[in-house]
Structure formats: C-alpha cells, structure tokens
Amino acid sequence: MSSNFLILGLPRSRTFWLSQLLTGNGVKCYHDLTAHRATVGEVAETLTTPHAAGVVGNSDSSQILVLDRLLPRLPLDTRILFVRRPWEEAAKAFTTAAGGQGESGGWDEAFKDLDHKLNHWQLHLYPHCMSVEFDDLEDGWLIRRLWEYLTNGLPFPTERYHALQDQRLTIPNAAIQEAIKNPWPCSLTEHHGL
C-alpha cells in the first residue's frame, strides 16, 4: 500500500491543523506544498521520495488546481481526503482572517470555482477517497478514523491531538495577507491560465 496521502479542502477548512496532527509518529504532512515548490513535478517528487517518517502527505487547498497533473505522478493507491466546508462559510472565514469585516470580500467566485473543482474530483475519485464535513472535525472518533485511513493504521498520537485541540491552530493573518497578494505560485498558475 502507498505511503502517500493528499488532503484537499477550501482555504480555512483546517488543512493547517490537519497537517500539524499528521506530522510525527511516523508521518510527515506538508502544508501548502504547492506554494513551496516550483513545479508539480517537484511536489510529486517531494511526496514520493522516501522519507524517514515513512508516510508522507500534503494538506493543501491549492493542490486541487493541479490535481489533474499531480495524481498521475503519484502511486495509484495514494489516499485522498476531502474536507468539505460550504464555500460561503470558507470565503467569509478567509476574509475575516485577512482583516476584513466578515463578508466574502470579493472572493465568492474564487471560492465557488474551487468548490466546483472539489466536487468534480470527489465524484471522479469516489469510492477511492474519503470525505468529511468541516464541522465533523470536532469529533475525536472521526479524527482517529481519518488518522487510520491516511497513515495505514499507525498508532494515533493522543497527546498531540489533545494539545492541538486546545491550541486551535490557524495560519497567521500575515500569511493570509501575503497569500492574497500572490494567491497561487506562478509556475502552477501559468499552466492553468489563472
């Protein structure tokens, strides 16, 4: 079985929190790897190069934009998790975190487009993927099931899970402001016409 996984969801859907939970105990989960690599090939290479952790994944909202080019470069049995949050909620949370007043701030079309792409890929990959509703990420039992699915059953990090629940990690506002200035890496957007 593959030692790779992908987590896909809209921005502000706890992808950062999940990356923190899924790093340690034999697992390495990158966050927003597509923003830190020049090409889709480099993203795939990072995910498939043997790592000391054993299981390697990426929790990344923008990888949905390049999934058509990323998946063929990954093992066929790469595990995929979709975190589903209504796009209206995600856009509002994104705008609020970026210092706005809680309205969508003109992000409606971008979030609707990403949500459409998530729907497409979830339907295309079903039943070879897993999906969870954003609000259900509060359920400790479900988090354990997600861990088992993504890590091939490695021991669950109970202490780290409880520490992360207490911290309620989110990306700092400064990082969101920077993402607004340059939302997608140039090498990824060039090929997508964004």
C-alpha positions in Angstrom: 0.0 0.0 0.0 1.2 3.5 -0.8 2.7 5.6 1.9 1.3 8.8 0.4 -1.8 10.9 1.0 -3.4 14.2 0.0 -5.8 16.3 2.0 -7.9 18.7 -0.1 -10.3 21.4 1.1 -11.1 25.0 0.7 -8.9 27.6 2.5 -10.0 27.9 6.1 -11.0 24.2 6.3 -8.5 23.1 8.9 -5.9 21.9 6.4 -3.1 23.5 8.5 -4.4 21.9 11.7 -4.6 18.5 10.0 -1.0 18.9 8.7 0.1 19.5 12.3 -1.7 16.5 13.6 -0.3 14.4 10.8 3.3 15.2 11.4 5.1 12.9 13.9 4.7 9.3 14.9 6.0 8.0 11.6 4.2 10.6 9.4 5.2 13.8 7.7 2.5 16.0 6.4 3.4 19.1 4.5 1.1 22.1 4.4 0.7 24.1 1.2 3.5 22.2 -0.6 2.4 23.6 -3.9 3.3 27.1 -2.7 6.8 26.0 -1.8 7.8 24.0 -4.9 8.4 25.5 -8.4 6.6 22.7 -10.4 4.0 20.0 -10.0 6.9 17.5 -10.7 8.7 18.8 -7.6 5.6 18.5 -5.5 5.3 14.8 -6.6 9.0 14.2 -6.1 8.8 15.5 -2.6 5.8 13.3 -1.8 7.3 10.1 -3.3 10.9 10.4 -2.2 11.4 8.0 0.7 11.3 9.9 4.0 12.5 8.9 7.4 8.9 9.3 8.6 7.6 6.6 6.3 4.2 8.0 5.5 4.2 11.4 3.6 1.4 13.6 2.6 0.3 17.1 1.8 -2.6 19.1 3.2 -3.1 21.9 0.7 -6.0 23.9 -0.6 -4.3 24.9 -3.9 -3.3 21.4 -5.0 -6.9 21.0 -6.3 -5.9 23.3 -9.1 -3.2 20.9 -10.3 -4.6 17.6 -9.3 -5.0 16.5 -12.9 -1.2 16.7 -13.3 -0.3 15.6 -9.8 -2.2 12.4 -9.4 -0.6 10.7 -12.5 2.8 11.2 -10.8 1.7 9.6 -7.5 1.2 5.9 -6.7 -2.3 4.7 -7.8 -3.2 3.9 -4.2 -2.4 7.3 -2.8 -5.1 8.0 -0.1 -7.1 11.2 -0.6 -9.2 13.0 2.0 -11.7 15.7 1.0 -12.6 18.2 3.8 -15.9 19.8 2.8 -17.0 23.2 4.1 -19.6 25.3 2.4 -17.8 27.8 0.2 -19.8 30.7 1.6 -18.5 29.9 5.2 -15.0 29.4 4.0 -14.9 32.7 2.0 -16.3 34.6 5.0 -13.7 33.0 7.3 -10.9 33.8 4.9 -11.9 37.4 4.6 -12.3 37.8 8.4 -8.8 36.2 8.9 -7.4 38.6 6.3 -8.7 41.6 8.3 -12.0 42.1 6.5 -15.3 42.6 8.1 -16.6 39.0 7.6 -18.2 39.5 4.2 -16.7 37.5 1.4 -14.7 40.5 0.2 -15.0 39.6 -3.5 -13.7 36.1 -3.1 -17.1 34.5 -3.9 -16.1 33.5 -7.5 -12.7 32.1 -6.5 -14.3 30.0 -3.7 -17.2 28.8 -5.9 -14.7 27.8 -8.5 -12.5 25.8 -6.0 -15.6 24.2 -4.6 -16.7 23.2 -8.1 -13.3 21.6 -8.6 -13.5 19.8 -5.3 -16.9 18.4 -6.2 -15.6 17.2 -9.6 -12.7 15.4 -8.2 -14.6 13.9 -5.3 -17.1 12.4 -7.7 -14.4 11.3 -10.1 -12.3 9.6 -7.4 -15.3 8.0 -5.4 -15.1 5.4 -3.9 -11.3 5.6 -3.8 -11.3 8.5 -1.4 -12.7 9.7 1.9 -14.7 12.8 2.6 -15.5 14.6 5.9 -17.6 17.6 6.7 -15.7 20.5 8.2 -17.9 20.6 11.3 -17.3 16.9 11.9 -13.6 17.6 12.5 -14.6 18.3 16.2 -15.4 14.6 16.6 -12.4 12.7 18.2 -13.7 9.3 17.0 -13.7 10.6 13.4 -10.3 12.1 13.7 -9.0 8.7 14.7 -10.6 7.1 11.7 -9.0 9.8 9.4 -5.6 9.1 11.0 -6.0 5.3 10.4 -7.1 5.8 6.8 -4.3 8.3 6.0 -1.4 6.6 7.9 -2.1 2.9 7.2 -3.1 2.4 10.8 -0.1 3.8 12.6 -0.6 4.5 16.4 -2.8 7.5 17.0 -1.0 10.5 18.7 -3.4 11.0 21.5 -1.3 13.6 23.4 -0.6 15.7 20.3 -4.3 15.5 19.3 -5.4 16.9 22.7 -2.7 19.6 22.6 -3.8 20.7 19.1 -7.4 20.7 20.2 -6.5 23.1 22.9 -4.4 25.4 20.7 -6.9 25.7 17.8 -4.1 26.5 15.3 -4.7 28.6 12.3 -2.5 30.3 9.8 -1.4 33.8 11.0 -3.2 36.8 9.4 0.2 38.0 7.9 0.5 34.7 5.9 -3.1 35.1 4.6 -2.4 38.7 3.6 0.7 37.5 1.7 -1.4 34.8 0.0 -3.9 37.4 -1.1 -1.1 39.3 -2.9 0.2 36.2 -4.6 -2.5 33.5 -4.2 -1.0 30.8 -6.4 2.6 30.0 -7.3 3.5 31.4 -10.8 4.6 28.0 -12.1 1.2 26.5 -11.2 -0.9 29.3 -12.5 0.9 29.6 -15.8 -0.2 26.1 -16.8 -3.8 26.7 -15.6 -4.3 30.2 -17.1 -5.3 31.7 -13.7 
